[in-house]
Amino acid sequence: MTVRVRREFVFEADPEDVWAFISDPAKRAGAISVVDEYEVDEEGTATWHVRLPIPVIRSSIAVETEEVRKDPPEYVKFVGKSRAFRVTGEHTVSETEDGRARLVNEFVVDGRLPGVESFFERKFGDELDNLERALERDLGLA
């Protein structure tokens, strides 16, 4: 089973400021509650150390992420791979008709261990709420 989530945010902000946040692998990783720690290198790759509260996983999992497409200042796509799951994230930034910033987030998670997909089905909304709050703080809106 695959979990797919799409959510759109609109901010009273300049789209370039939203792009500065969402195109930064460290800021994306830092917004996710199950990411205990992360390392980022210069090429847009990062290792997330993810702790999922499911019985099959007793320690953090290393998720190797890589930006596979980046079209500044509008679109970034990353893929993360681990022994437990594969995640693809896409973020598209645009300007609304009234000058605000629109951010469309799309995620797909394919679990490889029991419980991974059901965890993401239950918690993806919370994680996207975390991303929205982190963006609002970064933009000075919170």
C-alpha positions in Angstrom: 0.0 0.0 0.0 1.2 3.5 -0.8 0.3 6.6 1.2 -0.2 9.8 -0.8 -0.8 13.2 0.7 -1.3 16.6 -1.0 -1.8 19.9 0.9 -1.7 23.5 -0.1 -0.7 26.4 2.1 -1.1 30.1 1.3 1.0 32.7 3.2 1.0 36.5 3.5 4.6 36.4 2.2 6.8 36.9 -0.8 7.0 33.6 -2.7 10.8 34.0 -2.8 10.9 33.8 1.0 8.8 30.6 1.0 11.2 29.2 -1.6 14.2 30.1 0.6 12.7 27.8 3.3 11.3 24.9 1.3 14.4 24.6 -1.0 16.6 24.2 2.1 17.1 20.5 3.0 17.9 21.3 6.6 14.8 23.4 7.1 12.6 20.7 5.5 14.1 18.0 7.8 14.0 20.2 10.9 10.3 20.7 10.5 9.4 17.0 10.7 8.9 15.7 14.3 10.1 12.1 13.6 13.5 13.4 12.3 15.7 13.2 15.4 18.7 14.6 13.6 20.1 15.2 10.1 23.2 15.9 8.2 23.2 17.9 4.9 25.9 18.2 2.3 26.5 20.8 -0.4 25.0 18.8 -3.2 21.5 18.8 -1.8 21.7 15.3 -0.3 20.9 14.7 3.4 20.7 11.9 5.9 17.7 12.0 8.1 17.7 9.9 11.3 14.0 9.0 11.7 12.4 7.5 14.7 9.0 5.9 14.0 7.0 4.8 17.0 6.0 1.4 15.6 6.8 -2.0 17.1 9.0 -3.3 14.3 11.5 -0.4 14.6 13.5 -0.1 17.8 16.0 2.6 16.9 16.3 5.4 14.4 16.5 4.7 10.7 18.9 6.4 8.4 17.0 7.9 5.4 19.3 8.9 2.6 17.6 11.9 0.8 18.5 13.4 -2.5 17.1 16.3 -4.5 16.3 14.9 -7.9 15.0 18.0 -9.4 15.3 21.7 -8.5 13.8 24.5 -10.6 14.4 27.7 -8.6 12.4 29.6 -7.4 9.4 27.3 -8.0 9.9 23.6 -7.6 11.9 21.1 -5.7 11.6 17.3 -5.6 13.4 15.0 -3.3 13.5 11.2 -2.8 14.4 9.5 0.5 15.3 5.8 0.8 15.8 3.6 3.8 15.3 0.0 4.8 11.9 0.8 6.2 10.3 3.1 3.5 10.8 5.3 0.4 9.5 8.8 0.4 9.1 11.3 -2.4 8.4 14.9 -1.7 7.5 17.6 -4.1 7.1 21.3 -3.3 5.8 23.9 -5.7 5.8 27.6 -4.9 3.8 30.2 -6.9 2.2 33.6 -6.4 -1.5 34.0 -6.0 -3.5 36.6 -7.9 -3.4 38.8 -4.8 0.4 38.6 -4.4 0.5 36.0 -1.6 2.7 32.9 -1.7 1.1 29.5 -2.5 3.0 26.3 -1.5 1.7 22.9 -2.8 3.2 19.9 -1.0 2.9 16.4 -2.3 4.3 13.3 -0.6 4.2 9.6 -1.4 5.4 7.0 1.1 6.0 3.3 0.2 6.5 1.2 3.3 8.8 -1.7 3.3 8.1 -2.8 6.9 4.8 -3.6 8.7 3.3 -0.5 10.3 5.2 2.1 8.3 2.3 3.0 6.0 -0.3 3.0 8.7 1.9 5.3 10.8 2.1 7.8 7.9 -1.6 7.5 7.1 -2.4 8.5 10.7 0.4 11.1 11.2 1.0 12.8 7.8 -1.5 15.6 8.6 0.3 16.4 11.8 3.6 16.4 10.0 2.3 18.8 7.4 0.9 21.0 10.2 4.5 21.0 11.6 5.8 22.1 8.3 3.3 24.9 8.0 4.1 26.2 11.6 7.9 26.0 10.9 7.4 28.1 7.7 5.2 30.6 9.5 7.9 31.0 12.2 10.6 31.4 9.5 8.5 34.0 7.7 7.8 35.9 11.0 4.1 35.2 10.7 3.7 33.2 14.0 
